[in-house]
Amino acid sequence: MGNKLKMTLFVSVLLTIPLAACNKDDAAGRVKSQTAAMPVKETAFEEKSAPPKPAPNLLASAASVTANQNPGEVSKLYDGSTNVGWKTNTAENVSGIVNVDFGSEKSFDKYSLMNLVGAASFNVQYSSDGNQWTDLPAEASAATNNIKLFDEVKARYVKLTVHGTASKMPVALGEFSLEMIKDIEAEKKNIERILDPEKYKLLDLQYSLRNDIVLLAGSSRALVNGRIVTIDPTNVSVKPVTKNGSTFVPVRFIAEALGANVGWNESTGVVEIKTAKKQTTLKLNEKTIVENGKSSKMDASVQIIEGTVMVPLKAVSVTFGKQIYTEKRGLIMIGDQVENRYDEAKDAEKITDVTNMIVLERPTPKKIMADFTANNPAMVHPRLFKTKDELEKILALKDTDKFYAESLKGVMGGANAKLTADIPLDGNPQFYRNITQMTAAYVFTKDERYANRLWDILEKKANQIAWGKESLELSYTAKAFAVAYDWMYDYWSDEQKQILSTAIREKCLKLYLDAYNGRPSSLANGVTGENNINTTGNSAAMMGALAIYETDPAFAADVIAHALRKVEKSIVQVQPEGAWGEGPYYWYYTVNSAIQFMSVLDSALGTNYGFSDMPGMSQTGYFIIYSNGPKGKFNFHDGTEDKSFTTYAELLWLAHKNKDAALGGMRKRVIMQTGGGTFEDLIWYDPEYADVNVNLPPDRVFARTESGGFNSAWNDPNSMYLGFKGGHNTETHGDLNIGTFVLDAGGERWVSQLGLDDYNLPGYWSYGPGGKRYKYYRKRAEGNNTLIVNPGPGEDMNPNAFAKIERFESSKGTAFSIIDTTQAYKGVSGSKRGFMMTCDRSRAIIQDEVHLNNNGEMWWFAHTKAKITISNDGRSAILKMNGKRMAVYLSGGKGLTFMQMPAAPLPTSPNPEMQNKNEGFVKLAIHGQAQKDYEFAVSFALLNNGEQSGGKNDTFVPLKEWIIK
């Protein structure tokens, strides 16, 4: 549910119950806007009108409806529409025909063929006698949705012919209808609603907010009575902000939107708000609000932020008698009936839609063309990432800035290696890196060896018939071509420019435009999905279109407008707090591409149309930081442990965009310690926002993935790191891994995620209940570091489960988080897993409390590369790795003991021959049988030289009693 407006109480909490026996004690209104008018209206919603009732499908009254393709299927649905489909067992083109006989003449002026897939084209014909046939209008090729209106036709017979593709898949599947409409104009609006449901969903949503004011922390736009407005058209820096737990809004904007008069006395710092029944006075830097002479306190004082008088939300509630709704991503609603407007769990999609409506501008092609002209009237290159003037400024940094010099050294080293090396033409991230390295090398040195080698590669790639076999190959190829074309525009000859721009247009952009218009090719199908492939493809579309913009501005703007709408489906998933559902491994591909398109939009158009203001975007860099330990990534889902921060130049762009020196400092520190550097380091580095001395809080958790990371120290290769997650099992690339964790300490990874398996395994991409993916060990719960109940040959965890962090607390010496894992298991009345770092951050605890409905079996697993030695009583163990030792203790759990097992399926589990054998890994396990309640904790403590144990074993403390010291 939304948060009701309330005072914020700040308290310090001290630990009163010890959680572990440790060796050491634990120590936790714009000021000058008196005459400002109401903001200028930008977008008005359309007044709603009920769509016309659908006419009956005439097929429901047909004498016969048959299909002639063998085998063929024709079925009448409950509403009278007809579902038709054909299958073929050959690799030849096939056609399917549906014959309709009404028995007598019928009149109709509309046909529709919806959800048509796997078809090359179709046509609809009519006849009065069954001999002479006349064509009705049809698309040249088969799009997904086809609706046509035409002059009234009278016929007894109708024939639908669908021409299939060379495929072994069903070649056609659709819902076919014939109708008599009469009111053509009304039906046109109805068709638009069908063919563009997203537009009408948003219009309906705007209409539902027609009596409210809706703002978003961090956005300069708002909804007032259903209309999009700019809070202060003269100062787009004016935005609601959250500081120290309090939310501040611009007082003049709110007051005038509600019809009140506002007065501001700059000399006294007094704000006066007058309505018909009330006079309210507030004073700068004070928490007192005076309403008709009666004083009360607010949770924070009135402040000036970005030159604007800002007041806490309570001032709005008190002054205007309005209800307030707030939500964790920063959504603020003010109105008469908004307090319980949305349930954050059930209405998550609506909340996201409202948020996006405010923050994203969604420009038309015409607006994009106007922005390009205003920002770059002479159409100067370069325009991707940096303008010509900006590029000249950063060129000077190589002689004055050590980070920049080190980054350039890394780029030049890569480029030099490419001068003689064989460069594969596969369109993958490495191809993009190769091209950008050589492009930068030429731009920084003007050495034509790099340009000549670059052209040799680009010309060969341009002459390929197609840019790869799947969408990611197309995307990375297009990005590489865009950068090379744009940054070296003044070097290329006219003939070379023609070759490059034609290749970008014909082999990339046209394919994407077809996909946007419902005719996807295998190379471009990813741009309409919801995962990292969407972001990568749409980023490539925008980069390519902006690079060759002057060759056809209208075409380029059309591509960009479509790409901006489609990329929403993917990138909105960083909401609310910056986590990426596919996991840290795919965070890189997604966020790298997102930042690429925002960066090129900023440089070429002067705006990224609100994407950088999207909730979670400014925080997404922290998701990857806290998903990395000293030994690498917390690689939950498909992913590997490697990379750490060595490829995360995206932190530099986020640091600059959000004036966040800590983010930039994390990246800068890595490069200064390890060397290297990328093209992105060169273009996104801002010395002002890269402070290596800024330390972050040791702990953080993130919504959506319900994951977190606890750290004993930053920048110490021997520090302890505990990464953990709950979240969704349903994510793309997701596994049955609720409750899994990794543990680093002493320069080793003691508990490891196995991560991805071979992507070509049969059924690897089959998700959900019954999904073949969950036959593979690494994708099952038993192949992760979690707990399973009553195992068998099926899924060992609910594939549709979601586990939410219900508590998180952090202090100097201790941090903990508790996740409700109940949905993960069948036959349980409740289940929780707790994660703690304690004893001055020298000990990690994993605690489970699982309550079965009946006596049952339980397994607990932790995968490791260490050698395991288990004590005689089975209640402790020593892990040994590279001369280092980790003590492990079991507390609680009557009758439970440790055991060592191979990293392999249980005897009751599937064991496909082709899956990874997990060589080098074993697992520490706990097995319980015939119990109804399992409550136990496993603690890890690194042993110093000579230590025989990690201190006294922990006393089991129930999760409900966990508190911070």
ZAMARGU-4260 file (C-alpha; in steps of 0.2 Angstrom, whole numbers, plus 5000, padded with zeros to 4 digits):
<rodrens>
0) 5000/5000/5000 | 5006/5018/4998 | 5013/5027/5012 | 5002/5038/5022 | 5009/5055/5026
5) 5017/5055/5043 | 5031/5063/5053 | 5048/5055/5052 | 5055/5049/5069 | 5074/5047/5069
10) 5080/5036/5083 | 5097/5027/5087 | 5095/5008/5092 | 5108/4998/5102 | 5109/4980/5102
15) 5103/4972/5118 | 5104/4954/5114 | 5120/4946/5108 | 5118/4937/5091 | 5135/4929/5090
20) 5149/4924/5102 | 5163/4935/5095 | 5182/4937/5099 | 5179/4956/5100 | 5165/4966/5106
25) 5154/4974/5093 | 5153/4992/5092 | 5128/5011/5069 | 5045/5140/4975 | 5059/5147/4966
30) 5064/5162/4975 | 5063/5175/4961 | 5046/5168/4954 | 5034/5180/4963 | 5026/5184/4946
35) 5028/5167/4939 | 5012/5160/4930 | 5006/5143/4930 | 5017/5131/4920 | 5014/5130/4901
40) 5003/5116/4896 | 5013/5103/4886 | 5002/5088/4883 | 4983/5087/4885 | 4974/5071/4887
45) 4960/5067/4875 | 4943/5067/4883 | 4937/5049/4885 | 4923/5043/4875 | 4916/5025/4876
50) 4922/5015/4861 | 4908/5009/4849 | 4902/4991/4853 | 4909/4978/4842 | 4898/4972/4828
55) 4895/4954/4828 | 4907/4943/4818 | 4897/4937/4803 | 4907/4921/4803 | 4896/4915/4818
60) 4881/4914/4806 | 4891/4906/4792 | 4884/4890/4785 | 4901/4882/4784 | 4919/4887/4788
65) 4933/4875/4782 | 4951/4874/4779 | 4959/4865/4765 | 4977/4864/4771 | 4981/4846/4777
70) 4983/4844/4792 | 4972/4860/4795 | 4962/4866/4810 | 4948/4878/4811 | 4939/4882/4827
75) 4925/4894/4831 | 4929/4904/4847 | 4915/4908/4860 | 4913/4926/4852 | 4910/4920/4835
80) 4928/4924/4829 | 4937/4910/4820 | 4955/4904/4824 | 4964/4896/4810 | 4981/4888/4809
85) 4991/4876/4798 | 5006/4866/4802 | 5019/4859/4790 | 5032/4845/4792 | 5042/4851/4777
90) 5054/4866/4775 | 5044/4872/4760 | 5033/4887/4758 | 5015/4882/4762 | 4998/4891/4759
95) 4983/4889/4770 | 4965/4893/4764 | 4950/4896/4774 | 4933/4895/4764 | 4918/4903/4771
100) 4900/4900/4764 | 4887/4911/4772 | 4873/4901/4763 | 4866/4918/4756 | 4873/4935/4753
105) 4879/4945/4767 | 4885/4963/4768 | 4901/4968/4777 | 4913/4983/4777 | 4927/4977/4788
110) 4939/4962/4790 | 4952/4959/4804 | 4965/4946/4805 | 4974/4947/4822 | 4989/4939/4830
115) 4995/4933/4813 | 5012/4925/4815 | 5024/4914/4804 | 5017/4920/4788 | 5024/4930/4773
120) 5008/4937/4766 | 4989/4935/4765 | 4974/4940/4754 | 4956/4940/4757 | 4944/4938/4742
125) 4925/4938/4740 | 4913/4930/4727 | 4894/4929/4724 | 4895/4913/4714 | 4911/4905/4720
130) 4919/4907/4703 | 4923/4925/4700 | 4934/4932/4715 | 4938/4950/4719 | 4952/4955/4731
135) 4949/4965/4747 | 4963/4977/4752 | 4978/4969/4761 | 4995/4972/4767 | 5009/4969/4755
140) 5017/4957/4769 | 5009/4949/4784 | 5010/4960/4799 | 5004/4954/4816 | 4988/4964/4816
145) 4978/4968/4801 | 4961/4978/4801 | 4954/4985/4785 | 4938/4996/4782 | 4931/4997/4764
150) 4915/5001/4755 | 4901/4989/4758 | 4903/4972/4750 | 4889/4959/4747 | 4895/4941/4745
155) 4890/4924/4749 | 4908/4917/4748 | 4924/4923/4756 | 4941/4916/4755 | 4956/4919/4766
160) 4973/4913/4759 | 4988/4914/4770 | 5005/4911/4762 | 5018/4903/4774 | 5036/4905/4776
165) 5049/4892/4774 | 5048/4885/4791 | 5043/4869/4801 | 5034/4880/4813 | 5015/4884/4812
170) 5014/4895/4797 | 4999/4904/4802 | 4989/4907/4818 | 4976/4921/4819 | 4958/4927/4823
175) 4949/4931/4807 | 4933/4941/4808 | 4921/4949/4795 | 4909/4963/4801 | 4896/4976/4795
180) 4900/4992/4804 | 4891/5006/4795 | 4898/5020/4807 | 4915/5021/4798 | 4922/5036/4807
185) 4918/5029/4825 | 4926/5013/4820 | 4942/5021/4814 | 4945/5027/4832 | 4940/5010/4838
190) 4953/5002/4827 | 4967/5014/4833 | 4963/5009/4850 | 4965/4991/4845 | 4981/4994/4835
195) 4989/5006/4847 | 4983/4999/4864 | 4998/5007/4873 | 4993/5024/4868 | 4975/5022/4874
200) 4981/5014/4890 | 4991/5029/4894 | 4976/5041/4889 | 4965/5031/4901 | 4977/5033/4915
205) 4979/5051/4912 | 4960/5053/4913 | 4960/5044/4929 | 4972/5057/4937 | 4962/5072/4931
210) 4958/5078/4948 | 4975/5076/4955 | 4993/5083/4956 | 5006/5070/4953 | 5025/5073/4954
215) 5040/5063/4954 | 5056/5066/4964 | 5070/5070/4952 | 5059/5075/4938 | 5055/5093/4932
220) 5038/5087/4925 | 5022/5084/4933 | 5004/5080/4930 | 4991/5093/4935 | 4973/5088/4932
225) 4978/5075/4919 | 4989/5086/4909 | 5008/5085/4908 | 5017/5102/4913 | 5034/5108/4917
230) 5036/5113/4935 | 5046/5128/4931 | 5048/5131/4912 | 5062/5144/4916 | 5072/5133/4927
235) 5071/5114/4923 | 5082/5111/4939 | 5067/5113/4949 | 5062/5096/4955 | 5054/5087/4970
240) 5069/5080/4981 | 5071/5068/4995 | 5084/5073/5008 | 5087/5064/5025 | 5071/5055/5024
245) 5060/5070/5020 | 5052/5074/5003 | 5052/5093/4998 | 5041/5100/4984 | 5041/5118/4976
250) 5028/5128/4986 | 5023/5140/4972 | 5020/5127/4959 | 5008/5117/4971 | 4999/5132/4978
255) 4996/5139/4961 | 4990/5123/4954 | 4977/5122/4968 | 4972/5140/4965 | 4980/5148/4980
260) 4990/5165/4980 | 5008/5164/4986 | 5018/5178/4993 | 5037/5178/4996 | 5047/5190/5006
265) 5065/5188/5002 | 5071/5199/5016 | 5062/5190/5030 | 5062/5173/5022 | 5043/5171/5024
270) 5031/5162/5013 | 5012/5166/5014 | 4999/5155/5006 | 4981/5162/5005 | 4966/5152/5000
275) 4947/5157/5002 | 4947/5149/5020 | 4964/5149/5026 | 4981/5159/5027 | 4996/5149/5030
280) 5014/5156/5035 | 5030/5147/5033 | 5048/5153/5036 | 5064/5149/5028 | 5075/5136/5038
285) 5061/5134/5051 | 5050/5119/5054 | 5035/5129/5061 | 5019/5130/5050 | 5006/5143/5056
290) 4989/5140/5050 | 4976/5154/5053 | 4987/5158/5068 | 4989/5140/5075 | 5006/5133/5075
295) 5012/5115/5072 | 5028/5107/5068 | 5034/5099/5052 | 5047/5085/5050 | 5059/5096/5041
300) 5062/5115/5038 | 5058/5126/5023 | 5073/5126/5012 | 5079/5135/4996 | 5084/5121/4983
305) 5090/5126/4965 | 5084/5144/4969 | 5067/5138/4973 | 5057/5138/4990 | 5054/5120/4994
310) 5043/5114/5008 | 5040/5097/5016 | 5025/5087/5011 | 5016/5090/5027 | 5015/5108/5023
315) 5004/5104/5008 | 4993/5092/5018 | 4990/5105/5032 | 4988/5120/5020 | 4976/5113/5007
320) 4968/5099/5017 | 4973/5087/5004 | 4978/5068/5005 | 4995/5063/5000 | 5001/5047/4993
325) 5020/5042/4991 | 5029/5027/4984 | 5047/5021/4986 | 5052/5027/4968 | 5048/5045/4972
330) 5030/5046/4966 | 5020/5059/4975 | 5001/5061/4972 | 4991/5076/4980 | 4972/5076/4979
335) 4956/5072/4988 | 4956/5054/4987 | 4973/5048/4984 | 4979/5041/5001 | 4976/5023/4996
340) 4976/5025/4977 | 4988/5011/4973 | 4993/4995/4981 | 5012/4994/4978 | 5012/4975/4974
345) 4995/4973/4965 | 4997/4990/4955 | 5015/4990/4951 | 5012/4991/4932 | 5001/5006/4935
350) 5013/5015/4946 | 5027/5012/4933 | 5015/5019/4919 | 5011/5034/4929 | 5030/5037/4933
355) 5035/5035/4915 | 5021/5047/4909 | 5029/5060/4920 | 5047/5057/4917 | 5048/5052/4899
360) 5044/5065/4886 | 5041/5053/4871 | 5045/5064/4857 | 5037/5063/4840 | 5049/5062/4824
365) 5045/5081/4821 | 5051/5085/4839 | 5067/5075/4837 | 5071/5084/4820 | 5068/5101/4829
370) 5079/5097/4843 | 5093/5091/4831 | 5092/5107/4822 | 5092/5118/4837 | 5107/5108/4845
375) 5117/5106/4829 | 5111/5117/4815 | 5127/5114/4804 | 5126/5095/4806 | 5144/5094/4812
380) 5153/5078/4816 | 5157/5071/4829 | 5140/5071/4837 | 5140/5054/4846 | 5145/5055/4865
385) 5155/5071/4862 | 5153/5086/4851 | 5167/5093/4841 | 5171/5106/4854 | 5169/5093/4869
390) 5181/5081/4860 | 5195/5095/4858 | 5193/5098/4877 | 5196/5080/4882 | 5210/5078/4870
395) 5220/5090/4881 | 5217/5079/4897 | 5229/5066/4891 | 5244/5077/4896 | 5237/5083/4913
400) 5226/5070/4921 | 5234/5053/4926 | 5218/5043/4925 | 5215/5049/4907 | 5233/5045/4903
405) 5231/5028/4910 | 5215/5025/4901 | 5222/5031/4884 | 5237/5020/4887 | 5225/5005/4888
410) 5215/5010/4873 | 5231/5013/4863 | 5238/4996/4868 | 5222/4988/4862 | 5223/4997/4845
415) 5241/4993/4843 | 5238/4975/4845 | 5224/4976/4831 | 5236/4983/4818 | 5243/4966/4814
420) 5231/4954/4823 | 5217/4944/4814 | 5201/4953/4818 | 5186/4942/4818 | 5171/4950/4810
425) 5158/4942/4822 | 5147/4956/4828 | 5149/4955/4847 | 5155/4966/4861 | 5173/4963/4856
430) 5170/4969/4838 | 5163/4985/4845 | 5178/4987/4857 | 5190/4983/4843 | 5183/4997/4831
435) 5181/5010/4845 | 5199/5007/4851 | 5206/5010/4833 | 5194/5025/4830 | 5200/5033/4846
440) 5218/5029/4842 | 5217/5038/4825 | 5207/5053/4833 | 5220/5055/4847 | 5236/5053/4836
445) 5231/5056/4818 | 5241/5041/4814 | 5234/5034/4797 | 5239/5016/4801 | 5224/5015/4813
450) 5213/5023/4799 | 5219/5011/4786 | 5217/4995/4797 | 5200/5001/4802 | 5194/5004/4784
455) 5200/4986/4780 | 5189/4979/4793 | 5174/4990/4790 | 5174/4987/4771 | 5174/4968/4773
460) 5160/4969/4786 | 5150/4981/4775 | 5151/4969/4761 | 5143/4955/4771 | 5125/4950/4765
465) 5119/4951/4783 | 5127/4957/4799 | 5126/4941/4809 | 5114/4927/4813 | 5105/4935/4828
470) 5100/4952/4835 | 5115/4955/4846 | 5127/4953/4832 | 5117/4966/4822 | 5117/4978/4837
475) 5136/4978/4841 | 5140/4979/4822 | 5129/4994/4820 | 5136/5003/4835 | 5154/5000/4829
480) 5150/5007/4812 | 5141/5022/4819 | 5155/5027/4830 | 5168/5025/4816 | 5158/5034/4803
485) 5154/5049/4815 | 5171/5051/4824 | 5181/5049/4808 | 5168/5058/4797 | 5181/5071/4791
490) 5194/5058/4787 | 5183/5047/4776 | 5181/5050/4757 | 5164/5053/4750 | 5164/5035/4743
495) 5168/5028/4760 | 5155/5038/4769 | 5142/5032/4756 | 5147/5014/4759 | 5147/5015/4778
500) 5130/5025/4779 | 5122/5014/4766 | 5127/4999/4776 | 5120/5006/4792 | 5104/5011/4784
505) 5101/4995/4774 | 5108/4981/4785 | 5102/4988/4802 | 5090/5003/4803 | 5078/4996/4790
510) 5077/4980/4799 | 5073/4989/4815 | 5060/4999/4807 | 5052/4984/4800 | 5052/4976/4818
515) 5044/4992/4825 | 5030/4991/4812 | 5026/4973/4816 | 5037/4964/4803 | 5052/4958/4813
520) 5066/4949/4805 | 5077/4936/4815 | 5090/4949/4816 | 5079/4963/4823 | 5067/4954/4834
525) 5075/4958/4850 | 5071/4977/4850 | 5053/4974/4855 | 5056/4962/4869 | 5059/4966/4888
530) 5077/4961/4891 | 5095/4966/4888 | 5093/4962/4869 | 5080/4976/4868 | 5091/4989/4876
535) 5106/4984/4865 | 5096/4984/4849 | 5087/5000/4852 | 5103/5009/4858 | 5111/5003/4841
540) 5096/5010/4832 | 5098/5027/4840 | 5117/5028/4837 | 5116/5023/4819 | 5101/5035/4815
545) 5110/5049/4823 | 5127/5045/4815 | 5119/5046/4797 | 5106/5059/4802 | 5109/5071/4788
550) 5107/5058/4774 | 5089/5057/4778 | 5083/5067/4793 | 5065/5061/4792 | 5070/5043/4791
555) 5082/5045/4806 | 5070/5054/4817 | 5057/5040/4814 | 5069/5027/4819 | 5074/5036/4835
560) 5056/5040/4840 | 5051/5021/4838 | 5067/5016/4847 | 5063/5027/4862 | 5046/5020/4864
565) 5052/5002/4863 | 5067/5004/4874 | 5055/5009/4888 | 5049/4990/4890 | 5067/4985/4895
570) 5075/5000/4904 | 5060/5004/4915 | 5065/4988/4925 | 5079/4998/4934 | 5065/5005/4944
575) 5063/5008/4958 | 5081/5007/4965 | 5092/5003/4951 | 5093/4984/4951 | 5093/4973/4935
580) 5082/4958/4936 | 5093/4947/4924 | 5107/4949/4937 | 5124/4958/4938 | 5131/4949/4923
585) 5118/4956/4911 | 5117/4972/4920 | 5133/4977/4910 | 5125/4973/4893 | 5109/4983/4898
590) 5116/4998/4907 | 5130/5000/4895 | 5118/5001/4881 | 5106/5012/4890 | 5120/5024/4894
595) 5126/5024/4876 | 5109/5029/4870 | 5107/5042/4883 | 5124/5049/4880 | 5122/5051/4861
600) 5105/5059/4863 | 5112/5072/4875 | 5127/5076/4863 | 5117/5075/4847 | 5100/5082/4853
605) 5103/5091/4869 | 5092/5080/4879 | 5089/5061/4883 | 5070/5064/4885 | 5069/5060/4903
610) 5077/5043/4903 | 5092/5049/4915 | 5078/5055/4927 | 5069/5039/4928 | 5068/5032/4946
615) 5082/5020/4949 | 5093/5026/4935 | 5104/5037/4946 | 5106/5022/4958 | 5109/5008/4946
620) 5128/5010/4947 | 5127/5006/4966 | 5118/4989/4961 | 5133/4983/4952 | 5145/4990/4965
625) 5136/4980/4979 | 5135/4965/4968 | 5153/4964/4967 | 5165/4957/4981 | 5184/4957/4981
630) 5184/4941/4971 | 5172/4946/4958 | 5153/4947/4954 | 5139/4939/4964 | 5134/4930/4948
635) 5117/4925/4952 | 5107/4919/4937 | 5117/4916/4921 | 5134/4924/4923 | 5152/4922/4928
640) 5162/4928/4943 | 5174/4938/4933 | 5175/4956/4927 | 5172/4965/4944 | 5174/4983/4940
645) 5186/4981/4926 | 5173/4985/4912 | 5161/4997/4922 | 5165/5014/4914 | 5147/5017/4915
650) 5150/5022/4933 | 5159/5038/4926 | 5144/5043/4915 | 5132/5041/4930 | 5144/5050/4941
655) 5144/5065/4929 | 5126/5065/4926 | 5121/5064/4944 | 5135/5074/4951 | 5140/5059/4961
660) 5159/5058/4965 | 5158/5042/4974 | 5153/5032/4958 | 5166/5040/4948 | 5179/5037/4961
665) 5175/5018/4962 | 5180/5017/4943 | 5194/5028/4944 | 5202/5019/4958 | 5201/5002/4949
670) 5210/5010/4933 | 5223/5018/4944 | 5227/5002/4953 | 5226/4989/4939 | 5229/4999/4923
675) 5219/4997/4907 | 5205/5008/4901 | 5192/5008/4888 | 5184/5020/4874 | 5170/5023/4887
680) 5183/5029/4900 | 5189/5042/4888 | 5172/5049/4883 | 5163/5048/4900 | 5177/5053/4913
685) 5174/5069/4922 | 5188/5074/4934 | 5176/5084/4945 | 5165/5068/4949 | 5178/5055/4952
690) 5184/5056/4970 | 5194/5041/4975 | 5194/5046/4993 | 5175/5045/4995 | 5169/5029/5005
695) 5152/5022/5003 | 5141/5014/5016 | 5147/4996/5019 | 5129/4989/5015 | 5115/4991/5004
700) 5100/4981/4998 | 5089/4983/4982 | 5071/4981/4978 | 5065/4970/4963 | 5080/4958/4964
705) 5078/4959/4983 | 5097/4957/4984 | 5111/4965/4994 | 5129/4966/4998 | 5137/4968/5015
710) 5156/4973/5016 | 5168/4974/5030 | 5179/4987/5020 | 5181/4995/5003 | 5197/4994/4993
715) 5204/4979/5003 | 5207/4963/4993 | 5205/4953/5010 | 5189/4961/5016 | 5173/4950/5019
720) 5159/4952/5007 | 5142/4943/5009 | 5131/4945/4993 | 5113/4938/4994 | 5096/4938/4985
725) 5078/4934/4986 | 5068/4942/4971 | 5059/4933/4957 | 5062/4916/4950 | 5053/4922/4934
730) 5067/4934/4927 | 5075/4931/4910 | 5091/4921/4913 | 5084/4917/4930 | 5086/4902/4941
735) 5078/4893/4955 | 5089/4902/4967 | 5079/4912/4980 | 5090/4913/4995 | 5107/4910/4987
740) 5123/4919/4992 | 5141/4921/4990 | 5155/4924/5003 | 5172/4932/5000 | 5185/4934/5014
745) 5204/4934/5015 | 5206/4936/4996 | 5196/4920/4992 | 5179/4916/4987 | 5173/4903/5000
750) 5155/4901/4994 | 5153/4902/4975 | 5139/4903/4963 | 5141/4891/4948 | 5132/4903/4937
755) 5128/4899/4918 | 5128/4883/4909 | 5129/4880/4890 | 5117/4891/4881 | 5114/4878/4868
760) 5108/4864/4880 | 5091/4858/4874 | 5077/4867/4883 | 5089/4879/4892 | 5077/4894/4888
765) 5061/4885/4893 | 5056/4894/4909 | 5041/4893/4920 | 5032/4877/4928 | 5037/4862/4918
770) 5052/4872/4910 | 5066/4861/4904 | 5078/4874/4910 | 5076/4867/4928 | 5082/4850/4923
775) 5100/4857/4923 | 5109/4856/4940 | 5115/4874/4939 | 5098/4881/4936 | 5090/4871/4950
780) 5089/4876/4968 | 5101/4862/4973 | 5114/4869/4961 | 5113/4886/4970 | 5118/4890/4988
785) 5101/4889/4996 | 5088/4877/5004 | 5076/4864/4996 | 5061/4855/5004 | 5055/4838/4999
790) 5066/4836/4983 | 5060/4825/4968 | 5062/4824/4949 | 5052/4840/4946 | 5057/4858/4950
795) 5065/4859/4967 | 5058/4877/4970 | 5043/4886/4964 | 5047/4894/4947 | 5034/4908/4950
800) 5040/4912/4967 | 5045/4930/4973 | 5054/4933/4990 | 5054/4950/4997 | 5067/4958/5009
805) 5056/4961/5025 | 5070/4969/5036 | 5087/4977/5033 | 5097/4986/5046 | 5115/4991/5046
810) 5128/4999/5059 | 5146/5001/5060 | 5150/4983/5066 | 5134/4973/5060 | 5122/4972/5046
815) 5108/4960/5043 | 5093/4957/5031 | 5079/4945/5032 | 5070/4938/5017 | 5053/4930/5017
820) 5055/4914/5006 | 5038/4906/5009 | 5033/4907/4991 | 5048/4897/4986 | 5042/4880/4993
825) 5027/4869/4992 | 5020/4862/5008 | 5026/4875/5020 | 5017/4887/5032 | 5031/4899/5032
830) 5049/4901/5028 | 5062/4914/5031 | 5081/4916/5028 | 5092/4929/5037 | 5109/4935/5032
835) 5121/4944/5044 | 5138/4951/5045 | 5143/4954/5063 | 5158/4953/5076 | 5165/4969/5069
840) 5161/4962/5051 | 5172/4947/5054 | 5158/4934/5054 | 5144/4929/5042 | 5128/4920/5047
845) 5115/4912/5036 | 5100/4907/5046 | 5085/4897/5040 | 5068/4895/5049 | 5056/4884/5039
850) 5040/4877/5045 | 5032/4863/5035 | 5014/4858/5035 | 5019/4840/5038 | 5035/4831/5042
855) 5047/4832/5028 | 5064/4832/5020 | 5076/4847/5020 | 5093/4850/5011 | 5105/4865/5014
860) 5119/4868/5001 | 5134/4879/4999 | 5146/4876/4984 | 5164/4879/4987 | 5181/4876/4979
865) 5189/4873/4996 | 5194/4857/5004 | 5181/4852/5017 | 5186/4844/5034 | 5171/4840/5045
870) 5172/4838/5064 | 5168/4822/5073 | 5152/4828/5079 | 5147/4835/5062 | 5143/4852/5070
875) 5158/4862/5063 | 5169/4861/5048 | 5185/4869/5041 | 5187/4875/5023 | 5205/4876/5016
880) 5210/4885/5001 | 5227/4892/4995 | 5234/4890/5013 | 5219/4900/5021 | 5206/4892/5032
885) 5188/4896/5036 | 5178/4890/5051 | 5160/4885/5049 | 5148/4882/5063 | 5131/4875/5064
890) 5119/4881/5078 | 5101/4876/5082 | 5094/4863/5071 | 5092/4848/5082 | 5100/4832/5075
895) 5107/4841/5060 | 5125/4839/5055 | 5137/4845/5041 | 5141/4833/5027 | 5152/4834/5011
900) 5144/4830/4994 | 5149/4832/4976 | 5142/4847/4966 | 5130/4835/4957 | 5112/4831/4957
905) 5103/4822/4971 | 5098/4804/4966 | 5080/4809/4964 | 5085/4824/4952 | 5086/4824/4933
910) 5104/4822/4927 | 5106/4827/4909 | 5122/4820/4901 | 5127/4836/4892 | 5127/4848/4907
915) 5142/4855/4916 | 5150/4843/4927 | 5156/4857/4940 | 5174/4850/4941 | 5183/4858/4955
920) 5168/4861/4966 | 5161/4852/4980 | 5147/4857/4992 | 5145/4858/5011 | 5128/4851/5015
925) 5115/4849/5029 | 5102/4835/5027 | 5086/4834/5038 | 5073/4821/5038 | 5055/4818/5045
930) 5054/4835/5054 | 5041/4848/5053 | 5051/4863/5059 | 5069/4867/5053 | 5077/4881/5063
935) 5096/4883/5062 | 5110/4895/5058 | 5127/4892/5049 | 5141/4905/5053 | 5157/4908/5044
940) 5173/4915/5052 | 5190/4917/5044 | 5204/4909/5054 | 5220/4918/5057 | 5237/4909/5056
945) 5238/4897/5071 | 5220/4899/5076 | 5211/4882/5079 | 5194/4889/5079 | 5185/4905/5074
950) 5179/4909/5092 | 5165/4901/5102 | 5151/4894/5092 | 5136/4906/5090 | 5120/4905/5100
955) 5105/4902/5090 | 5094/4918/5090 | 5077/4918/5082 | 5076/4930/5067 | 5062/4939/5075
960) 5074/4944/5089 | 5088/4950/5077 | 5092/4968/5081 | 5107/4980/5077 | 5120/4984/5089
</rodrens>
